[in-house]
Amino acid sequence: TQVEEGAISLWNWAVTKHMGSVVNDEQRAKLRFVACRLVCLCEGSDPLEGTIRRQILMSMKTGKGWIDIGKADLADGFLEMAMSSIEKLYAKLVKGSNSEADTHVHKADVEKNLFKVLSYQAESAVAQGDFQKAVMCVQRCKDMLMKLPKETCYLSILCYNFGVETYEWKKYEQSSFWLSQSYDIGKMDMKYSVGKEMQAKVLRLLATAYFEWDCNLYLDKALKAINLANQENLHPAGFFLKVKILLKSGASDGDINSAVAEFLHHEMSLDFCLNTAKLLLEHGRESLGFDFLKSVSERFESSPDLGKITLLHIEFLLQNKRELLAKQKVEEIIIGHYTGKQLLPEALNQLHIILWDRAAKHYEAKSYSEALQWYNYSVSFYTPGQIDQNLAKLQRNMASCYLHLKQVDKAKEAVKEAERCDPNSIFTTFSVYKIAVMEKDTDKAVEAVIEMGKLAEKPSQREDKLKVDENTGTNLLSLAAQVALENEQQVVAIKALEYLSEHLQDCRQLFAALKCLVRLTLSKVMAENEEKSVTYILNNTFSAAHKRLAESFTEEKFTGDMRILEAHWFRKVAWNLAVQSRGCPENMRDFFLLSFKLSQFCPSDKAVLIAQKTCLLMAAAVDLEMGRQQVTPSEQTELLTQALQHLQACKEIWKVLKLTGDFAKDPTDTLLLLYEFEARSKLNDPTVHNLMESVWEQPQIEVKTLEIIASLAMESPARYPILCKKALKTALNLHRKQTVIDAVKFSKCLHSLINLSLPTGLTDLDACVLQEVWDYFEDALSVVSSTDAYPEMEILWLMARAWNTGIFQFTVGKYKEAEQWCGLGMRFLNHLGSLKKSYE
């Protein structure tokens, strides 16, 4: 009992709260569902009549609630429960009846609920697409109408709703059935009928269903339905549909004329008449259409909307290529405009649209004189001195026509008028630009481009009233570049492309503009040898390309493959520019670095890795070269530091690259070593000694490399005599190991080593140093004795250095050492050729 009372309270709460909009339809359906299930669960073996009636009501309304929120499948169970409860109630009432009259009363009482449940079941079946079940349920309801005549209207409207639903689903066969049922049920009891207006509405939809199902097959049925509808209730839609059906079926002009004649006997609105005229003309019934328009004009002669008829007449004359007649009609309107027969503003706007559209078609067909005639018709409706954005656009369009006709003076007048009406328009500025380009006025054209660029940056000030889309600025700048190129004005085209590249959002368009800008600027550089243009490309164009490539792409039209293609194009051009910049090391370095950065957007295949390695090596080489020039210490430090950064990045790439193949003959390892040693030694980097440790251990190191290291070790501001001497010693050892010693190279290496070990003019030398140097002289004697290829000047130099060292020893009283070194010098004398006599 408590559960049942709680369920009833929940039911009542849901009803009252729904009235106050506290719960929505779906929430109420769920609440009813719970309350109804609880009440049914509380049912005893012999429920009271009131309990059963309550169950019937709750089950019906729960089922209906689910149907109303579009969950018909959940309704069926509750509607079945309602049916079962109705049977129980009937059995209980009959059991308690005392007479046949009581039974009839009880039956009538129960049938009201049965009718409702059946109608709900029909609704559920239609929603679920079960046509047969829906038909069966409606037929049972229809059979009950004799006893329940008041439900006639309800059932008729229910069938109409089924017809509407199935029509919207394009199930025309089912729709026509339901609409026919609705009409038939509506006629069953005139006292409780839906009324003539509703019956006509049903028949019109039935005629439409037949028409859209198969007009040829069901033409008679469609016409019969629409004729019945018009008999039931006269309505413009009925007349219109009848004409539509006749036209579709290919009826004769006579039949259609008879149908149309009916219009004239009834009060119809102008718009309705115009739509009928359009229908006739669109179906090629020109004679009927124009005659009908004429009769409509007479009928609405005093209407302020009379202009609509004339406009429709003009439109269809133009559509049927009767342009001369259309012009006459337009000229009549212009005359009327100045004689007190003005069109209403809405009609005048529509006329302008027609005139502009016709002018545009002629413009596209390159009939510029004809286009001007139609634009002039439009101008006729503006008063002198009037300021209007549409007038500005009109003048710009006329200026374009004049330009094509080579009538520049008239184009200028039109543009001047456009500037007066709308001075801040980017379109007007574009018109000024076109004239400047045509007249080869570069300065004025560039000014116009700059102005367009500024206007493109101010979207709020663009022509909002003309519904300009946000890409207008870029589209016009793109067109400006195209116009300049067509007229062979590179300077102007470059300026337009500069602004364009700043504003374009579409990646494909942007890269196309940037590539065009690069080509144009490069051709200008080649022609005029302009260094500034190279710097511009470097700082602007390539930087813009790199920036956009670095962004994350969301554009569907710009795929990853496209990105790679663009990156390849720009990296290759940057490489070529670097190679061509021999006269400007700074540009060379920057282009190599740009090429490297752009290559990072390409797949890391072998070719790209080689290119990256070379770019970084070249950039480091240029930085080192610039560091050797007359620069300040701080500038030199910056250049050397930059070189080291490039070398570090290059090393990482080189490691990966060496895994891809055999690079035994590639000099990269040597170059990396020499460049790094130069940079670190000149920066006085303490790690330079660690760097060289690995070098001494290399078995394949070349003599040339060692000699360069020796030279670099003492090249200012570097000063590493120990490293220099070690490099020279290692080189000398390598020379000795040769099968045939190259006496010239050996002599140079020995010369450098002796110079470094035995500074000129010093007298106080350590004994071990003298011994070390003595050994070098002995090495020299050994080679000199074994070959005639040792350079004579080098022998002479060795003799003089040994002799002078002896003299220095003599001056400080070291006579024994003096005698040894002088004697050493005299040993070289025997190997002199033509110079021997001079020194004996």
Secondary structure, 3 states (H helix, E strand, C coil): CHHHHHHHHHHHHHHHHHHCCCCCHHHHHHHHHHHHHHHHHCCCCCCCHHHHHHHHHHHHHHHHHHHHCCCHHHCHHHHHHHHHHHHHHHHHHHHCCCCHHHHHHHHHHHHHHHHHHHHHHHHHHHHCCCHHHHHHHHHHHHHHHHCCHHHHHHHHHHHHHHHHHHHHCCCHHHHHHHHHHHHHHHHHCHHHCCCHHHHHHHHHHHHHHHHHHHCCCCHHHHHHHHHHHHHHCCCHHHHHHHHHHHHHCCCCHHHHHHHHHHHHHCCCCHHHHHHHHHHHHHCCCHHHHHHHHHHHHHHCCCCCCHHHHHHHHHHHHHHCCCHHHHHHHHHHHHHHHCCCCCCCHHHHHHHHHHHHHHHHHHHHCCCHHHHHHHHHHHHCCCCCCCCCHHHHHHHHHHHHHHHHCCCHHHHHHHHHHHHHHCCCCHHHHHHHHHHHHHCCCHHHHHHHHHHHHHHHCCHHHCCHHHCCCCCHHHHHHHHHHHHHHHCCCHHHHHHHHHHHHHHCCCHHHHHHHHHHHHHHHHHHHHHHCCHHHHHHHHHHHHHHHHHHHHCCCCCCCCCHHHHHHHHHHHHHHHHHHHHHCCCCHHHHHHHHHHHHHHHCCCCCCHHHHHHHHHHHHHHHHHHHHHHHCCCCHHHHHHHHHHHHHHHHHHHHHHHHHHCCCCCCCCCHHHHHHHHHHHHHHHCCCCCHHHHHHHHHCCCCCCHHHHHHHHHHHCCCCCCCHHHHHHHHHHHHHHHHHCCCCCHHHHHHHHHHHHHHHCCCCCCCCCHHHHHHHHHHHHHHHHHHHHCCCCCHHHHHHHHHHHHHHHHHHHHCCCHHHHHHHHHHHHHHHCCCCCCHHHHC
